[in-house]
């Protein structure tokens, strides 16, 4: 009797790290006082719409996904790494 070798079991899959420590390159940090940032975040949906409208105007492929407040200021998370012209 011959043993059948499964080639998919022989290959080692790379382990993907699903969490990122610190900030990623897809995040744009806007330094701001914490009190002003909390006031700014109240209208976050309109700010996202304005940011995406401006990005569309310059024909960028970048889209702002969401905004949140951190101790450093406001962080805008995008779908890909922003270029200098996007900023």
PyMOL Python script that loads the backbone (N, CA, C, O; Angstrom):
from pymol import cmd

cmd.read_pdbstr("""\
ATOM      1  N   UNK A   1       0.837  -1.176   0.000  1.00  0.00           N
ATOM      2  CA  UNK A   1       0.000   0.000   0.000  1.00  0.00           C
ATOM      3  C   UNK A   1       0.883   1.242   0.000  1.00  0.00           C
ATOM      4  O   UNK A   1       1.830   1.341   0.781  1.00  0.00           O
ATOM      5  N   UNK A   2       0.576   2.157  -0.855  1.00  0.00           N
ATOM      6  CA  UNK A   2       1.374   3.361  -0.998  1.00  0.00           C
ATOM      7  C   UNK A   2       0.705   4.513  -0.256  1.00  0.00           C
ATOM      8  O   UNK A   2      -0.515   4.667  -0.311  1.00  0.00           O
ATOM      9  N   UNK A   3       1.514   5.330   0.444  1.00  0.00           N
ATOM     10  CA  UNK A   3       0.989   6.465   1.196  1.00  0.00           C
ATOM     11  C   UNK A   3       0.888   7.685   0.271  1.00  0.00           C
ATOM     12  O   UNK A   3       1.852   8.036  -0.409  1.00  0.00           O
ATOM     13  N   UNK A   4      -0.263   8.313   0.252  1.00  0.00           N
ATOM     14  CA  UNK A   4      -0.486   9.492  -0.579  1.00  0.00           C
ATOM     15  C   UNK A   4      -0.102  10.721   0.239  1.00  0.00           C
ATOM     16  O   UNK A   4      -0.563  10.901   1.366  1.00  0.00           O
ATOM     17  N   UNK A   5       0.741  11.555  -0.343  1.00  0.00           N
ATOM     18  CA  UNK A   5       1.199  12.756   0.349  1.00  0.00           C
ATOM     19  C   UNK A   5       0.369  13.940  -0.129  1.00  0.00           C
ATOM     20  O   UNK A   5       0.237  14.182  -1.328  1.00  0.00           O
ATOM     21  N   UNK A   6      -0.176  14.656   0.812  1.00  0.00           N
ATOM     22  CA  UNK A   6      -0.955  15.846   0.504  1.00  0.00           C
ATOM     23  C   UNK A   6      -0.003  17.039   0.449  1.00  0.00           C
ATOM     24  O   UNK A   6       0.566  17.426   1.470  1.00  0.00           O
ATOM     25  N   UNK A   7       0.170  17.614  -0.720  1.00  0.00           N
ATOM     26  CA  UNK A   7       1.134  18.696  -0.892  1.00  0.00           C
ATOM     27  C   UNK A   7       0.706  19.972  -0.160  1.00  0.00           C
ATOM     28  O   UNK A   7       1.560  20.783   0.199  1.00  0.00           O
ATOM     29  N   UNK A   8      -0.583  20.163   0.066  1.00  0.00           N
ATOM     30  CA  UNK A   8      -1.031  21.367   0.764  1.00  0.00           C
ATOM     31  C   UNK A   8      -0.652  21.332   2.239  1.00  0.00           C
ATOM     32  O   UNK A   8      -0.516  22.384   2.863  1.00  0.00           O
ATOM     33  N   UNK A   9      -0.481  20.153   2.799  1.00  0.00           N
ATOM     34  CA  UNK A   9      -0.092  20.052   4.202  1.00  0.00           C
ATOM     35  C   UNK A   9       1.403  20.305   4.370  1.00  0.00           C
ATOM     36  O   UNK A   9       1.848  20.675   5.456  1.00  0.00           O
ATOM     37  N   UNK A  10       2.184  20.110   3.305  1.00  0.00           N
ATOM     38  CA  UNK A  10       3.625  20.308   3.383  1.00  0.00           C
ATOM     39  C   UNK A  10       3.999  21.791   3.396  1.00  0.00           C
ATOM     40  O   UNK A  10       5.041  22.158   3.939  1.00  0.00           O
ATOM     41  N   UNK A  11       3.177  22.627   2.817  1.00  0.00           N
ATOM     42  CA  UNK A  11       3.481  24.047   2.738  1.00  0.00           C
ATOM     43  C   UNK A  11       3.123  24.730   4.057  1.00  0.00           C
ATOM     44  O   UNK A  11       2.078  24.461   4.649  1.00  0.00           O
ATOM     45  N   UNK A  12       3.996  25.603   4.493  1.00  0.00           N
ATOM     46  CA  UNK A  12       3.764  26.354   5.723  1.00  0.00           C
ATOM     47  C   UNK A  12       3.160  27.705   5.340  1.00  0.00           C
ATOM     48  O   UNK A  12       3.730  28.456   4.549  1.00  0.00           O
ATOM     49  N   UNK A  13       2.013  27.989   5.909  1.00  0.00           N
ATOM     50  CA  UNK A  13       1.359  29.258   5.621  1.00  0.00           C
ATOM     51  C   UNK A  13       1.972  30.349   6.483  1.00  0.00           C
ATOM     52  O   UNK A  13       2.241  30.125   7.663  1.00  0.00           O
ATOM     53  N   UNK A  14       2.199  31.536   5.908  1.00  0.00           N
ATOM     54  CA  UNK A  14       2.746  32.626   6.715  1.00  0.00           C
ATOM     55  C   UNK A  14       1.691  33.124   7.699  1.00  0.00           C
ATOM     56  O   UNK A  14       0.506  33.198   7.373  1.00  0.00           O
ATOM     57  N   UNK A  15       2.130  33.458   8.882  1.00  0.00           N
ATOM     58  CA  UNK A  15       1.219  33.973   9.896  1.00  0.00           C
ATOM     59  C   UNK A  15       1.016  35.464   9.658  1.00  0.00           C
ATOM     60  O   UNK A  15       1.977  36.227   9.561  1.00  0.00           O
ATOM     61  N   UNK A  16      -0.232  35.862   9.566  1.00  0.00           N
ATOM     62  CA  UNK A  16      -0.575  37.259   9.316  1.00  0.00           C
ATOM     63  C   UNK A  16      -0.922  37.915  10.637  1.00  0.00           C
ATOM     64  O   UNK A  16      -1.748  37.407  11.395  1.00  0.00           O
ATOM     65  N   UNK A  17      -0.295  39.033  10.907  1.00  0.00           N
ATOM     66  CA  UNK A  17      -0.578  39.793  12.113  1.00  0.00           C
ATOM     67  C   UNK A  17      -1.800  40.669  11.846  1.00  0.00           C
ATOM     68  O   UNK A  17      -1.747  41.569  11.008  1.00  0.00           O
ATOM     69  N   UNK A  18      -2.881  40.414  12.543  1.00  0.00           N
ATOM     70  CA  UNK A  18      -4.142  41.111  12.276  1.00  0.00           C
ATOM     71  C   UNK A  18      -4.276  42.426  13.042  1.00  0.00           C
ATOM     72  O   UNK A  18      -5.179  43.214  12.761  1.00  0.00           O
ATOM     73  N   UNK A  19      -3.398  42.669  13.995  1.00  0.00           N
ATOM     74  CA  UNK A  19      -3.484  43.913  14.747  1.00  0.00           C
ATOM     75  C   UNK A  19      -2.240  44.744  14.495  1.00  0.00           C
ATOM     76  O   UNK A  19      -1.150  44.210  14.289  1.00  0.00           O
ATOM     77  N   UNK A  20      -2.410  46.032  14.514  1.00  0.00           N
ATOM     78  CA  UNK A  20      -1.305  46.954  14.304  1.00  0.00           C
ATOM     79  C   UNK A  20      -1.116  47.767  15.569  1.00  0.00           C
ATOM     80  O   UNK A  20      -2.067  48.354  16.085  1.00  0.00           O
ATOM     81  N   UNK A  21       0.101  47.801  16.067  1.00  0.00           N
ATOM     82  CA  UNK A  21       0.391  48.637  17.234  1.00  0.00           C
ATOM     83  C   UNK A  21       0.770  50.016  16.735  1.00  0.00           C
ATOM     84  O   UNK A  21       1.586  50.150  15.824  1.00  0.00           O
ATOM     85  N   UNK A  22       0.182  51.037  17.328  1.00  0.00           N
ATOM     86  CA  UNK A  22       0.482  52.398  16.904  1.00  0.00           C
ATOM     87  C   UNK A  22      -0.303  52.786  15.668  1.00  0.00           C
ATOM     88  O   UNK A  22      -1.293  52.146  15.315  1.00  0.00           O
ATOM     89  N   UNK A  23       0.148  53.830  15.024  1.00  0.00           N
ATOM     90  CA  UNK A  23      -0.550  54.363  13.864  1.00  0.00           C
ATOM     91  C   UNK A  23      -0.070  53.682  12.591  1.00  0.00           C
ATOM     92  O   UNK A  23       1.095  53.301  12.480  1.00  0.00           O
ATOM     93  N   UNK A  24      -0.972  53.534  11.639  1.00  0.00           N
ATOM     94  CA  UNK A  24      -0.594  52.956  10.356  1.00  0.00           C
ATOM     95  C   UNK A  24      -0.456  54.082   9.336  1.00  0.00           C
ATOM     96  O   UNK A  24      -0.806  55.229   9.616  1.00  0.00           O
ATOM     97  N   UNK A  25       0.049  53.755   8.167  1.00  0.00           N
ATOM     98  CA  UNK A  25       0.228  54.765   7.136  1.00  0.00           C
ATOM     99  C   UNK A  25      -1.094  55.150   6.487  1.00  0.00           C
ATOM    100  O   UNK A  25      -1.139  56.111   5.719  1.00  0.00           O
ATOM    101  N   UNK A  26      -2.161  54.432   6.775  1.00  0.00           N
ATOM    102  CA  UNK A  26      -3.478  54.765   6.219  1.00  0.00           C
ATOM    103  C   UNK A  26      -4.215  55.753   7.111  1.00  0.00           C
ATOM    104  O   UNK A  26      -5.386  56.051   6.877  1.00  0.00           O
ATOM    105  N   UNK A  27      -3.545  56.254   8.114  1.00  0.00           N
ATOM    106  CA  UNK A  27      -4.163  57.204   9.023  1.00  0.00           C
ATOM    107  C   UNK A  27      -3.489  58.556   8.893  1.00  0.00           C
ATOM    108  O   UNK A  27      -2.262  58.652   8.853  1.00  0.00           O
ATOM    109  N   UNK A  28      -4.297  59.593   8.828  1.00  0.00           N
ATOM    110  CA  UNK A  28      -3.798  60.957   8.770  1.00  0.00           C
ATOM    111  C   UNK A  28      -4.085  61.587  10.120  1.00  0.00           C
ATOM    112  O   UNK A  28      -5.239  61.667  10.542  1.00  0.00           O
ATOM    113  N   UNK A  29      -3.041  62.034  10.797  1.00  0.00           N
ATOM    114  CA  UNK A  29      -3.182  62.616  12.129  1.00  0.00           C
ATOM    115  C   UNK A  29      -3.214  64.129  12.000  1.00  0.00           C
ATOM    116  O   UNK A  29      -2.325  64.735  11.401  1.00  0.00           O
ATOM    117  N   UNK A  30      -4.253  64.733  12.573  1.00  0.00           N
ATOM    118  CA  UNK A  30      -4.383  66.179  12.588  1.00  0.00           C
ATOM    119  C   UNK A  30      -4.235  66.618  14.045  1.00  0.00           C
ATOM    120  O   UNK A  30      -5.168  66.464  14.833  1.00  0.00           O
ATOM    121  N   UNK A  31      -3.065  67.165  14.412  1.00  0.00           N
ATOM    122  CA  UNK A  31      -2.869  67.578  15.808  1.00  0.00           C
ATOM    123  C   UNK A  31      -3.871  68.656  16.190  1.00  0.00           C
ATOM    124  O   UNK A  31      -4.097  69.618  15.456  1.00  0.00           O
ATOM    125  N   UNK A  32      -4.463  68.464  17.360  1.00  0.00           N
ATOM    126  CA  UNK A  32      -5.513  69.390  17.772  1.00  0.00           C
ATOM    127  C   UNK A  32      -5.710  69.268  19.278  1.00  0.00           C
ATOM    128  O   UNK A  32      -5.500  68.200  19.852  1.00  0.00           O
ATOM    129  N   UNK A  33      -6.108  70.349  19.906  1.00  0.00           N
ATOM    130  CA  UNK A  33      -6.453  70.349  21.323  1.00  0.00           C
ATOM    131  C   UNK A  33      -7.615  69.388  21.544  1.00  0.00           C
ATOM    132  O   UNK A  33      -8.522  69.310  20.714  1.00  0.00           O
ATOM    133  N   UNK A  34      -7.596  68.661  22.647  1.00  0.00           N
ATOM    134  CA  UNK A  34      -8.606  67.635  22.911  1.00  0.00           C
ATOM    135  C   UNK A  34     -10.019  68.216  22.979  1.00  0.00           C
ATOM    136  O   UNK A  34     -10.963  67.588  22.497  1.00  0.00           O
ATOM    137  N   UNK A  35     -10.179  69.389  23.562  1.00  0.00           N
ATOM    138  CA  UNK A  35     -11.519  69.999  23.653  1.00  0.00           C
ATOM    139  C   UNK A  35     -12.054  70.375  22.270  1.00  0.00           C
ATOM    140  O   UNK A  35     -13.232  70.168  21.979  1.00  0.00           O
ATOM    141  N   UNK A  36     -11.192  70.924  21.426  1.00  0.00           N
ATOM    142  CA  UNK A  36     -11.594  71.282  20.072  1.00  0.00           C
ATOM    143  C   UNK A  36     -11.890  70.030  19.260  1.00  0.00           C
ATOM    144  O   UNK A  36     -12.824  70.009  18.459  1.00  0.00           O
ATOM    145  N   UNK A  37     -11.091  68.983  19.469  1.00  0.00           N
ATOM    146  CA  UNK A  37     -11.293  67.723  18.742  1.00  0.00           C
ATOM    147  C   UNK A  37     -12.639  67.100  19.089  1.00  0.00           C
ATOM    148  O   UNK A  37     -13.325  66.580  18.209  1.00  0.00           O
ATOM    149  N   UNK A  38     -13.022  67.149  20.358  1.00  0.00           N
ATOM    150  CA  UNK A  38     -14.319  66.591  20.763  1.00  0.00           C
ATOM    151  C   UNK A  38     -15.474  67.374  20.151  1.00  0.00           C
ATOM    152  O   UNK A  38     -16.502  66.796  19.799  1.00  0.00           O
ATOM    153  N   UNK A  39     -15.307  68.679  20.023  1.00  0.00           N
ATOM    154  CA  UNK A  39     -16.333  69.504  19.390  1.00  0.00           C
ATOM    155  C   UNK A  39     -16.403  69.224  17.883  1.00  0.00           C
ATOM    156  O   UNK A  39     -17.484  69.205  17.293  1.00  0.00           O
ATOM    157  N   UNK A  40     -15.233  69.008  17.272  1.00  0.00           N
ATOM    158  CA  UNK A  40     -15.132  68.717  15.845  1.00  0.00           C
ATOM    159  C   UNK A  40     -15.796  67.379  15.511  1.00  0.00           C
ATOM    160  O   UNK A  40     -16.436  67.246  14.468  1.00  0.00           O
ATOM    161  N   UNK A  41     -15.647  66.406  16.380  1.00  0.00           N
ATOM    162  CA  UNK A  41     -16.124  65.040  16.109  1.00  0.00           C
ATOM    163  C   UNK A  41     -17.657  64.959  16.153  1.00  0.00           C
ATOM    164  O   UNK A  41     -18.227  63.991  15.647  1.00  0.00           O
ATOM    165  N   UNK A  42     -18.322  65.931  16.733  1.00  0.00           N
ATOM    166  CA  UNK A  42     -19.788  65.913  16.790  1.00  0.00           C
ATOM    167  C   UNK A  42     -20.406  65.943  15.399  1.00  0.00           C
ATOM    168  O   UNK A  42     -21.490  65.396  15.195  1.00  0.00           O
ATOM    169  N   UNK A  43     -19.738  66.570  14.445  1.00  0.00           N
ATOM    170  CA  UNK A  43     -20.222  66.640  13.060  1.00  0.00           C
ATOM    171  C   UNK A  43     -19.339  65.803  12.145  1.00  0.00           C
ATOM    172  O   UNK A  43     -19.059  66.203  11.016  1.00  0.00           O
ATOM    173  N   UNK A  44     -18.905  64.659  12.618  1.00  0.00           N
ATOM    174  CA  UNK A  44     -17.932  63.855  11.868  1.00  0.00           C
ATOM    175  C   UNK A  44     -18.475  63.383  10.517  1.00  0.00           C
ATOM    176  O   UNK A  44     -17.717  63.301   9.551  1.00  0.00           O
ATOM    177  N   UNK A  45     -19.753  63.077  10.430  1.00  0.00           N
ATOM    178  CA  UNK A  45     -20.291  62.603   9.148  1.00  0.00           C
ATOM    179  C   UNK A  45     -20.237  63.697   8.082  1.00  0.00           C
ATOM    180  O   UNK A  45     -19.944  63.410   6.922  1.00  0.00           O
ATOM    181  N   UNK A  46     -20.513  64.937   8.458  1.00  0.00           N
ATOM    182  CA  UNK A  46     -20.416  66.023   7.483  1.00  0.00           C
ATOM    183  C   UNK A  46     -18.957  66.312   7.127  1.00  0.00           C
ATOM    184  O   UNK A  46     -18.660  66.678   5.990  1.00  0.00           O
ATOM    185  N   UNK A  47     -18.049  66.153   8.087  1.00  0.00           N
ATOM    186  CA  UNK A  47     -16.625  66.355   7.804  1.00  0.00           C
ATOM    187  C   UNK A  47     -16.101  65.287   6.843  1.00  0.00           C
ATOM    188  O   UNK A  47     -15.322  65.592   5.940  1.00  0.00           O
ATOM    189  N   UNK A  48     -16.522  64.049   7.033  1.00  0.00           N
ATOM    190  CA  UNK A  48     -16.128  62.964   6.121  1.00  0.00           C
ATOM    191  C   UNK A  48     -16.647  63.258   4.713  1.00  0.00           C
ATOM    192  O   UNK A  48     -15.924  63.071   3.734  1.00  0.00           O
ATOM    193  N   UNK A  49     -17.885  63.714   4.609  1.00  0.00           N
ATOM    194  CA  UNK A  49     -18.461  64.039   3.298  1.00  0.00           C
ATOM    195  C   UNK A  49     -17.682  65.161   2.624  1.00  0.00           C
ATOM    196  O   UNK A  49     -17.431  65.105   1.420  1.00  0.00           O
ATOM    197  N   UNK A  50     -17.295  66.185   3.394  1.00  0.00           N
ATOM    198  CA  UNK A  50     -16.520  67.295   2.832  1.00  0.00           C
ATOM    199  C   UNK A  50     -15.127  66.844   2.399  1.00  0.00           C
ATOM    200  O   UNK A  50     -14.641  67.256   1.345  1.00  0.00           O
ATOM    201  N   UNK A  51     -14.488  66.008   3.201  1.00  0.00           N
ATOM    202  CA  UNK A  51     -13.155  65.493   2.859  1.00  0.00           C
ATOM    203  C   UNK A  51     -13.238  64.669   1.582  1.00  0.00           C
ATOM    204  O   UNK A  51     -12.415  64.838   0.682  1.00  0.00           O
ATOM    205  N   UNK A  52     -14.226  63.774   1.494  1.00  0.00           N
ATOM    206  CA  UNK A  52     -14.356  62.931   0.306  1.00  0.00           C
ATOM    207  C   UNK A  52     -14.714  63.747  -0.934  1.00  0.00           C
ATOM    208  O   UNK A  52     -14.291  63.408  -2.039  1.00  0.00           O
ATOM    209  N   UNK A  53     -15.478  64.804  -0.765  1.00  0.00           N
ATOM    210  CA  UNK A  53     -15.811  65.686  -1.887  1.00  0.00           C
ATOM    211  C   UNK A  53     -14.547  66.389  -2.396  1.00  0.00           C
ATOM    212  O   UNK A  53     -14.332  66.501  -3.603  1.00  0.00           O
ATOM    213  N   UNK A  54     -13.722  66.856  -1.467  1.00  0.00           N
ATOM    214  CA  UNK A  54     -12.464  67.513  -1.862  1.00  0.00           C
ATOM    215  C   UNK A  54     -11.521  66.530  -2.540  1.00  0.00           C
ATOM    216  O   UNK A  54     -10.852  66.884  -3.511  1.00  0.00           O
ATOM    217  N   UNK A  55     -11.459  65.282  -2.034  1.00  0.00           N
ATOM    218  CA  UNK A  55     -10.605  64.264  -2.655  1.00  0.00           C
ATOM    219  C   UNK A  55     -11.105  63.904  -4.054  1.00  0.00           C
ATOM    220  O   UNK A  55     -10.311  63.649  -4.959  1.00  0.00           O
ATOM    221  N   UNK A  56     -12.424  63.885  -4.221  1.00  0.00           N
ATOM    222  CA  UNK A  56     -13.001  63.592  -5.538  1.00  0.00           C
ATOM    223  C   UNK A  56     -12.701  64.722  -6.518  1.00  0.00           C
ATOM    224  O   UNK A  56     -12.465  64.476  -7.701  1.00  0.00           O
ATOM    225  N   UNK A  57     -12.710  65.962  -6.025  1.00  0.00           N
ATOM    226  CA  UNK A  57     -12.430  67.121  -6.863  1.00  0.00           C
ATOM    227  C   UNK A  57     -11.024  67.064  -7.444  1.00  0.00           C
ATOM    228  O   UNK A  57     -10.813  67.430  -8.600  1.00  0.00           O
ATOM    229  N   UNK A  58     -10.055  66.605  -6.643  1.00  0.00           N
ATOM    230  CA  UNK A  58      -8.674  66.520  -7.148  1.00  0.00           C
ATOM    231  C   UNK A  58      -8.404  65.179  -7.830  1.00  0.00           C
ATOM    232  O   UNK A  58      -7.262  64.864  -8.165  1.00  0.00           O
ATOM    233  N   UNK A  59      -9.466  64.391  -8.033  1.00  0.00           N
ATOM    234  CA  UNK A  59      -9.392  63.102  -8.735  1.00  0.00           C
ATOM    235  C   UNK A  59      -8.452  62.118  -8.044  1.00  0.00           C
ATOM    236  O   UNK A  59      -7.641  61.451  -8.686  1.00  0.00           O
ATOM    237  N   UNK A  60      -8.580  62.045  -6.727  1.00  0.00           N
ATOM    238  CA  UNK A  60      -7.772  61.123  -5.932  1.00  0.00           C
ATOM    239  C   UNK A  60      -8.508  59.794  -5.781  1.00  0.00           C
ATOM    240  O   UNK A  60      -9.739  59.757  -5.788  1.00  0.00           O
ATOM    241  N   UNK A  61      -7.759  58.715  -5.646  1.00  0.00           N
ATOM    242  CA  UNK A  61      -8.354  57.399  -5.386  1.00  0.00           C
ATOM    243  C   UNK A  61      -8.543  57.155  -3.898  1.00  0.00           C
ATOM    244  O   UNK A  61      -9.109  56.134  -3.508  1.00  0.00           O
ATOM    245  N   UNK A  62      -8.085  58.066  -3.071  1.00  0.00           N
ATOM    246  CA  UNK A  62      -8.192  57.928  -1.625  1.00  0.00           C
ATOM    247  C   UNK A  62      -9.587  58.326  -1.167  1.00  0.00           C
ATOM    248  O   UNK A  62     -10.166  59.295  -1.659  1.00  0.00           O
ATOM    249  N   UNK A  63     -10.119  57.554  -0.207  1.00  0.00           N
ATOM    250  CA  UNK A  63     -11.425  57.840   0.379  1.00  0.00           C
ATOM    251  C   UNK A  63     -11.268  57.818   1.896  1.00  0.00           C
ATOM    252  O   UNK A  63     -10.671  56.896   2.452  1.00  0.00           O
ATOM    253  N   UNK A  64     -11.802  58.828   2.556  1.00  0.00           N
ATOM    254  CA  UNK A  64     -11.791  58.863   4.017  1.00  0.00           C
ATOM    255  C   UNK A  64     -12.900  57.954   4.529  1.00  0.00           C
ATOM    256  O   UNK A  64     -14.064  58.108   4.158  1.00  0.00           O
ATOM    257  N   UNK A  65     -12.526  57.000   5.390  1.00  0.00           N
ATOM    258  CA  UNK A  65     -13.505  56.042   5.914  1.00  0.00           C
ATOM    259  C   UNK A  65     -14.175  56.543   7.187  1.00  0.00           C
ATOM    260  O   UNK A  65     -15.403  56.554   7.279  1.00  0.00           O
ATOM    261  N   UNK A  66     -13.389  56.952   8.157  1.00  0.00           N
ATOM    262  CA  UNK A  66     -13.976  57.464   9.391  1.00  0.00           C
ATOM    263  C   UNK A  66     -12.982  58.330  10.142  1.00  0.00           C
ATOM    264  O   UNK A  66     -11.785  58.319   9.856  1.00  0.00           O
ATOM    265  N   UNK A  67     -13.493  59.076  11.102  1.00  0.00           N
ATOM    266  CA  UNK A  67     -12.702  59.981  11.935  1.00  0.00           C
ATOM    267  C   UNK A  67     -12.887  59.549  13.384  1.00  0.00           C
ATOM    268  O   UNK A  67     -13.991  59.194  13.797  1.00  0.00           O
ATOM    269  N   UNK A  68     -11.803  59.580  14.152  1.00  0.00           N
ATOM    270  CA  UNK A  68     -11.935  59.386  15.592  1.00  0.00           C
ATOM    271  C   UNK A  68     -10.936  60.260  16.330  1.00  0.00           C
ATOM    272  O   UNK A  68      -9.964  60.741  15.748  1.00  0.00           O
ATOM    273  N   UNK A  69     -11.188  60.459  17.615  1.00  0.00           N
ATOM    274  CA  UNK A  69     -10.360  61.322  18.452  1.00  0.00           C
ATOM    275  C   UNK A  69      -9.368  60.465  19.216  1.00  0.00           C
ATOM    276  O   UNK A  69      -9.711  59.409  19.748  1.00  0.00           O
ATOM    277  N   UNK A  70      -8.141  60.935  19.260  1.00  0.00           N
ATOM    278  CA  UNK A  70      -7.086  60.284  20.029  1.00  0.00           C
ATOM    279  C   UNK A  70      -6.440  61.361  20.902  1.00  0.00           C
ATOM    280  O   UNK A  70      -6.776  62.540  20.793  1.00  0.00           O
ATOM    281  N   UNK A  71      -5.530  60.957  21.750  1.00  0.00           N
ATOM    282  CA  UNK A  71      -4.854  61.922  22.616  1.00  0.00           C
ATOM    283  C   UNK A  71      -4.004  62.908  21.814  1.00  0.00           C
ATOM    284  O   UNK A  71      -3.705  64.000  22.298  1.00  0.00           O
ATOM    285  N   UNK A  72      -3.616  62.540  20.605  1.00  0.00           N
ATOM    286  CA  UNK A  72      -2.786  63.403  19.765  1.00  0.00           C
ATOM    287  C   UNK A  72      -3.618  64.359  18.911  1.00  0.00           C
ATOM    288  O   UNK A  72      -3.076  65.324  18.374  1.00  0.00           O
ATOM    289  N   UNK A  73      -4.903  64.115  18.776  1.00  0.00           N
ATOM    290  CA  UNK A  73      -5.766  64.958  17.955  1.00  0.00           C
ATOM    291  C   UNK A  73      -6.790  64.124  17.231  1.00  0.00           C
ATOM    292  O   UNK A  73      -7.268  63.121  17.762  1.00  0.00           O
ATOM    293  N   UNK A  74      -7.133  64.523  16.026  1.00  0.00           N
ATOM    294  CA  UNK A  74      -8.101  63.800  15.211  1.00  0.00           C
ATOM    295  C   UNK A  74      -7.354  62.892  14.251  1.00  0.00           C
ATOM    296  O   UNK A  74      -6.354  63.293  13.655  1.00  0.00           O
ATOM    297  N   UNK A  75      -7.836  61.677  14.103  1.00  0.00           N
ATOM    298  CA  UNK A  75      -7.223  60.719  13.194  1.00  0.00           C
ATOM    299  C   UNK A  75      -8.245  60.366  12.122  1.00  0.00           C
ATOM    300  O   UNK A  75      -9.343  59.895  12.421  1.00  0.00           O
ATOM    301  N   UNK A  76      -7.868  60.601  10.869  1.00  0.00           N
ATOM    302  CA  UNK A  76      -8.723  60.290   9.724  1.00  0.00           C
ATOM    303  C   UNK A  76      -8.174  59.025   9.089  1.00  0.00           C
ATOM    304  O   UNK A  76      -7.033  59.005   8.629  1.00  0.00           O
ATOM    305  N   UNK A  77      -8.974  57.973   9.060  1.00  0.00           N
ATOM    306  CA  UNK A  77      -8.563  56.703   8.479  1.00  0.00           C
ATOM    307  C   UNK A  77      -9.039  56.634   7.041  1.00  0.00           C
ATOM    308  O   UNK A  77     -10.210  56.885   6.753  1.00  0.00           O
ATOM    309  N   UNK A  78      -8.122  56.290   6.134  1.00  0.00           N
ATOM    310  CA  UNK A  78      -8.427  56.252   4.705  1.00  0.00           C
ATOM    311  C   UNK A  78      -8.335  54.826   4.180  1.00  0.00           C
ATOM    312  O   UNK A  78      -7.876  53.924   4.880  1.00  0.00           O
ATOM    313  N   UNK A  79      -8.772  54.634   2.950  1.00  0.00           N
ATOM    314  CA  UNK A  79      -8.763  53.302   2.351  1.00  0.00           C
ATOM    315  C   UNK A  79      -7.379  52.903   1.853  1.00  0.00           C
ATOM    316  O   UNK A  79      -7.107  51.712   1.708  1.00  0.00           O
ATOM    317  N   UNK A  80      -6.500  53.859   1.589  1.00  0.00           N
ATOM    318  CA  UNK A  80      -5.131  53.555   1.191  1.00  0.00           C
ATOM    319  C   UNK A  80      -4.207  54.667   1.672  1.00  0.00           C
ATOM    320  O   UNK A  80      -4.664  55.656   2.245  1.00  0.00           O
ATOM    321  N   UNK A  81      -2.934  54.506   1.441  1.00  0.00           N
ATOM    322  CA  UNK A  81      -1.953  55.477   1.903  1.00  0.00           C
ATOM    323  C   UNK A  81      -2.138  56.786   1.140  1.00  0.00           C
ATOM    324  O   UNK A  81      -2.200  56.792  -0.089  1.00  0.00           O
ATOM    325  N   UNK A  82      -2.225  57.886   1.872  1.00  0.00           N
ATOM    326  CA  UNK A  82      -2.450  59.187   1.257  1.00  0.00           C
ATOM    327  C   UNK A  82      -1.148  59.749   0.699  1.00  0.00           C
ATOM    328  O   UNK A  82      -0.080  59.593   1.292  1.00  0.00           O
ATOM    329  N   UNK A  83      -1.256  60.398  -0.440  1.00  0.00           N
ATOM    330  CA  UNK A  83      -0.094  61.057  -1.034  1.00  0.00           C
ATOM    331  C   UNK A  83      -0.032  62.496  -0.535  1.00  0.00           C
ATOM    332  O   UNK A  83      -0.933  62.969   0.158  1.00  0.00           O
ATOM    333  N   UNK A  84       1.028  63.167  -0.893  1.00  0.00           N
ATOM    334  CA  UNK A  84       1.180  64.573  -0.485  1.00  0.00           C
ATOM    335  C   UNK A  84       0.102  65.461  -1.049  1.00  0.00           C
ATOM    336  O   UNK A  84      -0.338  66.399  -0.384  1.00  0.00           O
ATOM    337  N   UNK A  85      -0.336  65.185  -2.270  1.00  0.00           N
ATOM    338  CA  UNK A  85      -1.392  66.015  -2.866  1.00  0.00           C
ATOM    339  C   UNK A  85      -2.744  65.762  -2.189  1.00  0.00           C
ATOM    340  O   UNK A  85      -3.593  66.653  -2.149  1.00  0.00           O
ATOM    341  N   UNK A  86      -2.945  64.545  -1.657  1.00  0.00           N
ATOM    342  CA  UNK A  86      -4.195  64.254  -0.941  1.00  0.00           C
ATOM    343  C   UNK A  86      -4.281  65.040   0.358  1.00  0.00           C
ATOM    344  O   UNK A  86      -5.355  65.481   0.767  1.00  0.00           O
ATOM    345  N   UNK A  87      -3.131  65.206   0.998  1.00  0.00           N
ATOM    346  CA  UNK A  87      -3.144  65.910   2.275  1.00  0.00           C
ATOM    347  C   UNK A  87      -3.467  67.371   2.070  1.00  0.00           C
ATOM    348  O   UNK A  87      -3.524  68.132   3.036  1.00  0.00           O
TER     349      UNK A  87
END
""", "prot")
cmd.dss("prot")
cmd.show_as("cartoon", "prot")
cmd.util.cbc("prot")
cmd.orient("prot")
